[in-house]
């Protein structure tokens, strides 16, 4: 990157995904990013990346993003439903012990200046009972 160039959040996260994929002999061909969080107050503290190889979670702390990966073979079900002011995203996945666990996140309907967020929200809403993977 040249001095003075600014890379947007989406580009930076996608670069991290491609770097991870290269290091782990994976091929990412599809990326869908969205903001989420465990509570109303923190719904913009995570960025979830749904890819053809699995789900990545970027958790932001003190300006740094910590990345976690969940292989698509561990994902069981992803569904999103409307609530009054936000959407509720439920993700079911298998643990190392092969037990099914569920995580719940709140997702804003819109995030100003983040078209990619709205595109992913629309994609998840359009699934209507079909699997993402």
C-alpha positions as CSV (number, residue, x, y, z in Angstrom):
1,X,0.0,0.0,0.0
2,X,1.4,3.4,-1.0
3,X,1.8,6.1,1.6
4,X,-1.4,8.1,1.8
5,X,-3.6,5.3,0.6
6,X,-6.3,4.3,2.9
7,X,-7.7,0.8,2.8
8,X,-11.3,0.4,3.9
9,X,-12.5,-1.9,6.6
10,X,-14.0,-4.4,4.1
11,X,-10.7,-4.6,2.1
12,X,-8.6,-5.0,5.2
13,X,-10.8,-7.8,6.5
14,X,-10.9,-9.6,3.2
15,X,-7.1,-9.4,3.0
16,X,-6.9,-11.1,6.4
17,X,-9.2,-13.8,5.2
18,X,-7.2,-14.4,2.1
19,X,-3.9,-14.5,4.1
20,X,-5.5,-17.0,6.5
21,X,-6.7,-19.1,3.6
22,X,-3.3,-19.1,1.9
23,X,-1.6,-20.2,5.1
24,X,-4.1,-23.0,5.7
25,X,-4.4,-24.3,2.1
26,X,-8.0,-23.1,1.7
27,X,-9.6,-21.4,-1.3
28,X,-12.1,-18.6,-0.4
29,X,-14.3,-17.7,-3.3
30,X,-17.3,-16.2,-1.5
31,X,-17.3,-13.6,1.3
32,X,-20.3,-12.0,3.0
33,X,-19.5,-9.5,5.8
34,X,-21.9,-8.1,8.5
35,X,-21.8,-6.4,11.9
36,X,-23.2,-8.2,14.9
37,X,-22.9,-8.2,18.6
38,X,-24.2,-10.1,21.7
39,X,-26.3,-7.1,23.0
40,X,-28.0,-3.9,21.7
41,X,-25.1,-1.8,23.0
42,X,-22.4,-4.0,21.4
43,X,-24.0,-4.9,18.1
44,X,-21.2,-3.2,16.2
45,X,-18.2,-4.8,18.0
46,X,-18.0,-7.9,15.8
47,X,-17.8,-8.4,12.1
48,X,-18.9,-11.9,10.9
49,X,-17.6,-13.2,7.6
50,X,-19.6,-16.0,6.0
51,X,-17.4,-17.7,3.4
52,X,-17.5,-20.9,1.3
53,X,-15.0,-22.5,3.8
54,X,-16.7,-21.4,7.0
55,X,-17.4,-18.5,9.3
56,X,-14.8,-16.0,10.6
57,X,-15.4,-13.7,13.5
58,X,-13.5,-10.4,13.9
59,X,-13.8,-9.1,17.5
60,X,-12.6,-5.5,17.9
61,X,-10.6,-4.6,21.1
62,X,-8.7,-1.3,21.5
63,X,-8.5,-0.8,17.7
64,X,-7.2,-4.3,17.0
65,X,-9.2,-7.1,15.4
66,X,-8.9,-10.6,16.8
67,X,-9.9,-13.2,14.2
68,X,-11.5,-16.6,14.9
69,X,-12.4,-19.3,12.3
70,X,-15.1,-22.0,12.4
71,X,-14.9,-24.5,9.6
72,X,-18.2,-25.0,7.7
73,X,-18.2,-28.7,8.7
74,X,-18.8,-27.5,12.3
75,X,-21.7,-25.2,11.4
76,X,-25.1,-26.7,11.8
77,X,-27.7,-23.9,11.3
78,X,-27.7,-20.2,10.7
79,X,-31.0,-18.3,10.9
80,X,-32.1,-14.7,11.2
81,X,-35.4,-13.3,12.3
82,X,-36.8,-9.8,12.7
83,X,-37.2,-8.2,16.1
84,X,-38.6,-4.8,16.9
85,X,-35.4,-2.6,16.2
86,X,-32.9,-5.2,15.1
87,X,-32.6,-8.8,13.7
88,X,-31.7,-11.7,15.9
89,X,-29.1,-14.0,14.3
90,X,-28.8,-17.6,15.7
91,X,-25.8,-19.7,14.8
92,X,-25.7,-23.4,15.8
93,X,-22.3,-25.2,15.6
94,X,-20.7,-28.3,16.9
95,X,-18.0,-28.1,19.5
96,X,-14.8,-30.2,19.6
97,X,-16.7,-32.7,21.7
98,X,-19.4,-32.9,19.0
99,X,-22.0,-31.1,21.1
100,X,-24.4,-28.7,19.5
101,X,-24.1,-25.1,20.9
102,X,-26.0,-22.0,19.9
103,X,-24.8,-18.4,19.8
104,X,-27.2,-15.4,19.5
105,X,-26.3,-12.1,18.1
106,X,-28.1,-8.8,17.4
107,X,-27.8,-7.3,14.0
108,X,-28.6,-3.8,12.9
109,X,-31.0,-3.5,10.1
110,X,-28.7,-0.9,8.5
111,X,-25.3,0.5,9.1
112,X,-24.5,3.9,7.6
113,X,-21.8,3.7,5.0
114,X,-21.5,-0.1,5.0
115,X,-23.4,-1.4,2.0
116,X,-21.8,-4.8,2.4
117,X,-23.6,-5.2,5.8
118,X,-27.0,-4.7,4.2
119,X,-26.2,-7.0,1.3
120,X,-25.3,-9.8,3.8
121,X,-28.5,-9.1,5.9
122,X,-30.6,-9.4,2.8
123,X,-28.8,-12.6,1.8
124,X,-29.5,-14.3,5.2
125,X,-33.1,-13.1,5.2
126,X,-33.6,-14.5,1.7
127,X,-32.6,-18.0,2.8
128,X,-36.0,-18.7,4.5
129,X,-35.2,-22.1,6.0
130,X,-32.5,-23.1,3.5
131,X,-28.9,-23.7,4.6
132,X,-26.3,-21.1,4.0
133,X,-23.7,-23.9,3.5
